[in-house]
């Protein structure tokens, strides 16, 4: 943990106990202001709005929310095809396997010998019924950078949602992640000096429309 992060964290563990969801007293209001500041800081990294930042327990939950959260929308709109790659993290591959068991079809694109997945291979796999494209930004084992900008540009006129697992790149390669065509971005806090057990899902709006993600937990 970065010492500056630790200092802020300890203040909210030791001194300020407010619940940001409790807004009828000053403790809650202070906590709300702190959370909104955190949202603004995360949003500023990738040029999105405060309300497009959803805090999670980490990139695994963010990936699950991005992928499984679109399932009902895909079923309702008869869009049950997904494009991904063979080198995704288990936190992407296993939710995709769950959707396959529920009748979705997933096209897994192979990387080239250098570990790069060609954007052309991703784009050629798109169909009219494609719901989602999920491609990691930087591979967690090889460090290979995937052509997210090229994929996003090629999807400019396609309705499919674009999800990027940016656990390894958030805060390090911000320009690509600021691409407004990327709908969903998974963030891992402990990769950028935060405590373990915190992350975020960036869910960009298309105009005024929210991404049609259903929550995995209620209440």
N, C-alpha and C positions, 0 to 999 in steps of 0.2 A: 504494500500500500504506500502510495506517495505520502510523505509526512504531512503535506497540506490537506490531503483527503482525510487522513487519520484525525487531524485536529478537528475538522468539521464533524466527522462521524462521532467522535467522543463527546462533542458538545450535545449532539442529539441523543446520545445514550445516557449521559450523566446529568444534563441540566434541563433540557427542553423535552418534555414528554408528550407534547400535543399530538393528537391524531388529526391529520389533515382533512379527514372526512367529517370531523366534528366542528362545525363552524358557528356554534352558538356561544362560544367563549373565546377569550384571547389566546389561550394555549393552542386551540385548533386553528385559529386564524394565523398565528405565527407559523405553525407547521405548514399550512397551506401556502403561505408566501415562500417558504423554503423549498417546497416541492415544485412550485411554479418556476422558481429560479433555476432549479435543476433541469426542469423540462426545457427552459430557454437555452441553457448551456448545451444540452445534448442536441437540441434542434439546430443551434447555430453551426454545429460541425458540418451538417449536410444540407443546410439551407432549406429547412422545412419549418412548419409552424408548431407552436407549443402544443396545440391540441392534437397534433399528429404523432406525438411521442407517448407510447404506452410502456410503462415500467413493468418488468417481469422479473423472474428469479434468475434469468440468465439466457444465453443464446439458445439453449435447448428448448426452453419454454417458448421463446420467440419463434423459433422454427416451427414448432408444433402448432402454435397459434396461427401463423401465416398459412400453413399448409392445410391442417385439419379444419381450421376456421372457415375456409372457403368451400368446404365439401357440400354443405346444404345449398349454397348458391349454385354450385356446379350442377347438382342434381336437378334443382328447380329449373335451370335454364338449358338442360341437356348438353352440358359442356363437361365431359368426364375424361378429357385427355390432358395429360400433364407431360411437359418436357423437362428433363433434368439431366444430370451427368452420372457416370459410373464412379466418380471420385468424390462424391459429396460426403460430408460428415454423417455419422450414424444418426445424428439428431435430425437429419433431413431424410436419409434413406429409410429409416424405420417408419416415420409417419407416411411416407409414400407407399411403403409395403402395406400399411394398414388400409390406405385408400384402395390399393389394388384388390385387397381382400373384400372390399365393399363394392367392387365392380368398376372402378376407374381403370383406365389404361395409361401406363407410364412408358414413355420412350426415354431410354437411358443412352445418352450420347457418349461415345468413347473418346478419350483424349488422344492426341497424337503422341509420338514417341518422346517428345520433349515435355509432356505433361500438360500441354495447352489444349483446351477444347476449342476447336475452330468455331467462330461465330456463324460461319456459313452452315455448319452441320446443325447447330441449334436452330437456326432460322428455317432450314429446309425441313425440319421435323414439325414445324407449326402446321396446324390444321384449323379448319373453321370451328371445330368443337374444342380447341385447346383452351383450357381454363387458366393454366398457370405455367410459367417457366421459372424454374428454380436453379440458380447457378451460384456457387460460392465465388467470392471475390479473390481470395488468396487461399491456396490449399494449405491445410494445417500440417501436412507431413512433408511436402516438397517445397513449399514457399512459392510455387508457381502462381503468377498473376494471370487471371482469366480476362478475356476481352469484353468486359462488361459494357464499356462505352459503345462498342461495335454492335453488341447484341441489342442494347437499348435503342440505338439508332435504327436497326433493322426491324424493330417491333413498333415503330412509330405509329403505324396505321392498323396494328392488330389489337384486338380487344383483350387478349390474354394479359393477366397480371404478371408482373416481373418481380420475383423475390430474389434478393441477394443475401446470402449468409456472409455477413461482413465481420464475423468474430475476430478475424486476424487483421483486418484492415481499417476498421472504424477509428478515426482520429489520426490515421497514418497516411491514408491516400484519400483525402476528403474530396478532391475535385471530381473524381469519377462518381462517388456516392452522392454528389450534389445534383447529378443528372435527374431531372424531374420526371423522366420516363420510368425510373425505378419506383415501383409502387410500395414495396415492402423491404425493409432492411433489418436484419437481425444483428443485435449488438451484445457483446459479452463484456461486462464491467471489469472483470479481473484481468483482462488483456490491456486495460488502460489505467491500471493502478488504483482501481476501486476495491472494496472488499469483495470476497467471493459471495455468490448468491444474489447478485443483482445484474440486471441487463435491461434491454429495451427492445421494443419492436417499433420501428418507424413505419407508420401506415399513412402514406400520402393520399390526399384527396385528389380526385380528378375533377377539377373545377370545384363544384360544391358537393360532389358525391363522395361519401366515405367509402373506403374499401369494404365490401360486403362480408366482413369477417364476423362470425358468431363466436361469442366467448366459449372457452372450454370449462369455465367455472362460473357459477351464478351465486349471487348473494354477497 
